[in-house]
Amino acid sequence: MSDPTKQIWLLRHAATEWSKNGRHTGMTDLPLLPEGEDVARRLRPVVDAHHFDLVLCSPLQRARRTAELLGLGDAAVIDDALHEWNYGDYEGITTKVIRETVPGWTVWSHPCPNGETGAAVATRAQRVIDRALAASGDVALVAHGHYLRVLAATWLGLPPEDGRMFDLGTGTYCVLGFEHEYRTVIRWNAPGPESFA
């Protein structure tokens, strides 16, 4: 049985130009915006107050830079399984534009041509969960919005499409854990953009 005190922190990278504009940003390796860097810096005291035995980070620079700004850069281990959903032909395109040719499209309900399925993202997420559970203490994961939403659904035993129920802003953190033997969400989407208005 897993340690009932274990926590897995999900740290979503701060804002990029594409995340600000609603463009699907999978494998395109964009930098953070200056205001995104500011938000990550403001989140650092929350991260500094917690000890992590393992820090895993997406290989993409927006996640790596966020880890650095959170003071986790030296401890971060790059894990390719943490990269964002591969949107294939929809990379860099907004949902509004996609719906011009595919009415009602969402990443949760429709395919991404030449990209990943939700099931494939969930398989990667499960590998990361297994690695986190094998660690001796708490774990931080620095990654991406859609990916972390699928990971949360996977943690709770839900199908990947239920990630749609977990709204997740840039530059936020979430905490997964346990109540007794049950997997739970302890905190979600904090501190949230409204904290920095």
N, C-alpha and C positions, 0 to 999 in steps of 0.2 A: 504494500500500500504506500502511496505517496505521502510525503511529509505534509501534514495538514496546516503547517505554518508557512509553507512555501508560497512565495508570490512571484508572479511573472509580470513585469512591467512592460507595457507596449508604448513606445515613444515614436509618434509619427513625426517625420521630418517637417521642418518649417516651410514656409511658402516659397514657391518658385513662380516664374512668370506664367507657366502653363496651369499650375494649380489655381492661381489667382483668376485665370480666365476660363476655368472649367474645361480645359483641354485634357484629354486622356494622356497621362504621362506614364508609360510603362518603362521601356528600356532606354528611352532618350535620356541622356545623362546631363541634365540641366543643373546649374548652380542655384543656390538659394538667392532670393532677393535680399537687399539690405534690410528691409523691414522684417523679413523672415529670420535673418540672423539676430535681429533685436529681440524677437519673440523667443527664440531658442535661449538667448542669454538670460531672459527673465525667468525662464523655467528652471535654470540651473540650480537655484537654491533648494528647490523641491527634490531634485535628483541628488544633490550633495548631501542631503540629510538622510539618505538611505544607502546601505551597503549592498553591493551586488557581487556575488561570487563568480558570475559569468556575464559578460556583455557580448551579445551577438549583433552584428550590423550588416545591413544590405551593402553590396559592393558599389552601389550608385552614389555619386558624389553628394547629392542632396542629403542622403542619410549619413554618410561619413562626416560631412561638415556639421550636421546637427549633433552627432555624437561628440565631436570635438568641442563644440560650443557648450555642451552639457557637462563637459569635464570627463567624458567617458572615452575620449579618443585613444588614450594610451592603453586602456584595458580592452578595447573593442577587438573582437575576432570577426573577420569578414566571413559571412556564410552566404553562399550563392543562393541557398534556398529562401532567403529573405527578400529577393528582388521583387519588384512590383509585378502585378498581373501583366502578362504580355498581351497587349491589345491588338496585335497584328495590324491589319489594314486600317484600324480605327485609331492608331497611334496619332496623337496630336490633334484629334478631331473632337469637337464637343458633342454631347448627346443631342443637342438641338439640331445640329447639322446631320448627324447620322439618321435622325428620325425623318428627315426629308425624303429618304429613300427606304427606310425601314420603320414604319409607324409603330410607336409604342416601344421602341428598342430601349433596353437597359442592359448593362453588363451582367445583371443578375438573372435575366430571363431569356436572353438571346445570345447566339454565338458571336465571337470576334473572328471574322475570317482571317485565316493564317495566324491566329493567335492562340492563347490558352483557353481551356474550358475552366469553369469554376472547380470541377473535380480535380483537375491537374493542380490548381492553386492550393486546394485543400490537402492534396497529397504532400506538397512541399511543406505546408503549414504543420502537418502531423509530424514530419521529420523534425522540425524545429521544436515542437512541443515535447517530443520524446527526448531530444537533447537537453531541453530545459529541465525536464523532470529528473533526468539522470545527474544533473549538477547538484552539488552539496548544499547550496543555499539559494538565495533569491537571484533572479535572472532578469536582465534588461534586454529588450529586443528593440533595435532602432531600425524602423522600416517605413512602410508606405500605407496609404489609406485603404485601398481596396484589399490589399494583402492582409493587413491587420484585422480588418473586418471579417474576412474569411477565417483567419486564425481564431478569432474570438468565437465564431460559430462552431468551428471544429472543436475547440476546447470544451464547449458546452454539449457536444454530441449532436449538433444541428447540421443540416446539409449546408453546403457552401452558399447557396442562394439566400439563406437566412442572414447572411452578412448585411443584406439590405436594411435590416432593422437596427443596425449599429452606426448611426451617424458619427463621423469622426473628422474633426477639423484638423488643419495643419498646426504644427507646433503644440500638440496636446499630449497628455499621457493618460494611460488606463492601467488598471491593476486587475489581474486575474488571480484567483486563489481558491481557497477551500472553506466551506463551512462543514466541519466534521469531515466526512468522506466525500461530500458533494462538491463538484466544481462550481465555482461561482464567479460573478463579476463583482469585484469589490468597489471599483471606481471606474467611471467611463467618461471620456472626452473632457478631461480636466487639464489645465484650468479653463480652457475654452477661449475662443476669440473675444468673448464679451469681457473677460477679465482684463483685457488690454485696451479697451475702448478709451 
